[in-house]
Amino acid sequence: QVQLVESGGGLVQAGGSLRLSCAASGRTFGLYAVGWFRQAPGKEREFAATITNSGAYTRYADSVKGRFAISRDNAKNTVTLQMNSLKPEDTAVYYCAARDLRYSGSVSPYEHDYPYWGRGTQVTVSS
């Protein structure tokens, strides 16, 4: 099992940037595919980005494509979400999540494919 902790959230003006980090416990973090999801007030949680265990494959939601970039450093047990050109509609609690080890080499936009979740970090974008 893996424990995940998000950090890096905060308040930023529209057009600005934030860098979120997902830190994991355990030496095997590099075996897990990891995704970022977000939940805006009054809305369902939605997919943002995901990356395979090796970092070879990524996938993005259309709403963030070209603005967000997911990457990982397995030596440091971290996955990063670089968010640029932020918009007020990006305001949400951002969660990182990890897939089961059997699917570490594939990407998925579906919540039910991620059994391990962090508690989230708040991102607020002001207009």
C-alpha positions as CSV (number, residue, x, y, z in Angstrom):
1,Q,0.0,0.0,0.0
2,V,1.1,3.6,-0.6
3,Q,0.3,6.8,1.3
4,L,0.0,10.0,-0.7
5,V,0.3,13.6,0.5
6,E,-0.4,16.6,-1.8
7,S,1.2,20.0,-1.4
8,G,1.7,23.2,-3.3
9,G,-1.9,24.5,-3.4
10,G,-2.8,28.1,-2.7
11,L,-4.3,31.3,-4.1
12,V,-3.2,32.7,-7.4
13,Q,-4.5,35.2,-9.9
14,A,-5.8,34.2,-13.3
15,G,-3.0,33.6,-15.7
16,G,-0.6,32.6,-13.0
17,S,1.1,29.3,-12.2
18,L,1.2,26.8,-9.4
19,R,3.2,23.6,-8.9
20,L,1.5,20.8,-7.0
21,S,3.5,17.9,-5.6
22,C,2.4,14.4,-4.6
23,A,4.7,12.8,-2.1
24,A,4.5,9.1,-1.4
25,S,5.7,6.9,1.4
26,G,7.5,3.7,0.6
27,R,10.4,2.7,-1.7
28,T,8.1,1.3,-4.3
29,F,6.4,4.5,-5.4
30,G,8.1,4.2,-8.7
31,L,6.0,1.1,-9.4
32,Y,2.7,3.0,-9.4
33,A,0.9,4.9,-12.1
34,V,-0.4,8.2,-10.6
35,G,-3.2,10.5,-11.5
36,W,-4.3,14.0,-10.5
37,F,-8.1,14.6,-10.1
38,R,-9.9,17.7,-8.9
39,Q,-13.2,18.6,-7.4
40,A,-14.7,22.1,-7.7
41,P,-17.3,23.3,-5.2
42,G,-20.7,21.7,-5.9
43,K,-19.3,19.5,-8.7
44,E,-18.2,15.9,-9.0
45,R,-14.6,15.0,-8.9
46,E,-13.0,15.0,-12.4
47,F,-9.9,13.7,-14.0
48,A,-7.0,16.1,-14.8
49,A,-3.8,14.2,-15.7
50,T,-2.1,10.9,-15.2
51,I,1.3,9.4,-15.7
52,T,2.6,5.8,-15.9
53,N,5.1,4.4,-13.4
54,S,8.0,5.0,-15.7
55,G,6.8,8.4,-16.9
56,A,6.7,7.2,-20.5
57,Y,3.0,7.8,-21.0
58,T,0.8,10.7,-19.9
59,R,-2.8,11.6,-20.5
60,Y,-4.6,14.9,-19.9
61,A,-8.2,16.1,-19.7
62,D,-9.1,18.3,-22.6
63,S,-9.8,21.2,-20.2
64,V,-6.1,21.3,-19.0
65,K,-4.3,20.1,-22.1
66,G,-1.6,22.5,-23.1
67,R,-1.6,24.3,-19.7
68,F,-0.8,21.5,-17.2
69,A,2.1,19.2,-17.2
70,I,2.5,16.0,-15.1
71,S,5.9,14.6,-14.4
72,R,7.6,12.4,-11.8
73,D,10.9,11.8,-10.0
74,N,10.9,8.3,-8.7
75,A,14.2,8.8,-6.9
76,K,12.4,11.4,-4.8
77,N,9.1,9.6,-4.6
78,T,7.2,12.6,-6.1
79,V,4.8,13.3,-8.9
80,T,4.4,17.0,-9.9
81,L,1.6,18.8,-11.6
82,Q,2.8,22.1,-13.2
83,M,-0.2,24.3,-13.8
84,N,0.2,27.3,-16.0
85,S,-2.2,29.9,-17.5
86,L,-4.6,29.2,-14.6
87,K,-8.2,30.1,-14.9
88,P,-10.9,30.7,-12.3
89,E,-12.6,27.5,-13.4
90,D,-9.4,25.6,-12.3
91,T,-10.4,26.4,-8.7
92,A,-10.8,23.1,-6.9
93,V,-9.4,20.7,-4.4
94,Y,-6.7,18.7,-6.2
95,Y,-6.1,15.1,-5.3
96,C,-3.4,12.7,-6.3
97,A,-4.2,9.0,-6.6
98,A,-2.3,5.8,-7.4
99,R,-3.3,2.8,-9.4
100,D,-3.0,-0.8,-8.4
101,L,0.4,-2.2,-9.2
102,R,-1.0,-4.5,-11.9
103,Y,-1.8,-1.5,-14.0
104,S,1.3,0.6,-13.5
105,G,2.1,0.8,-17.2
106,S,-1.2,2.1,-18.4
107,V,-3.1,5.4,-18.0
108,S,-6.7,5.8,-17.0
109,P,-9.0,8.8,-16.5
110,Y,-11.4,6.9,-14.3
111,E,-11.6,7.3,-10.5
112,H,-12.5,3.7,-9.9
113,D,-9.1,2.7,-11.3
114,Y,-7.3,4.4,-8.4
115,P,-7.6,2.7,-5.0
116,Y,-5.1,5.0,-3.2
117,W,-5.9,8.7,-2.6
118,G,-4.4,11.6,-0.8
119,R,-6.4,14.1,1.1
120,G,-6.2,16.9,-1.4
121,T,-4.8,20.4,-1.6
122,Q,-6.9,23.6,-2.3
123,V,-6.2,25.6,-5.4
124,T,-8.0,28.9,-5.8
125,V,-7.7,31.1,-8.9
126,S,-9.0,34.6,-8.6
127,S,-10.3,36.6,-11.6
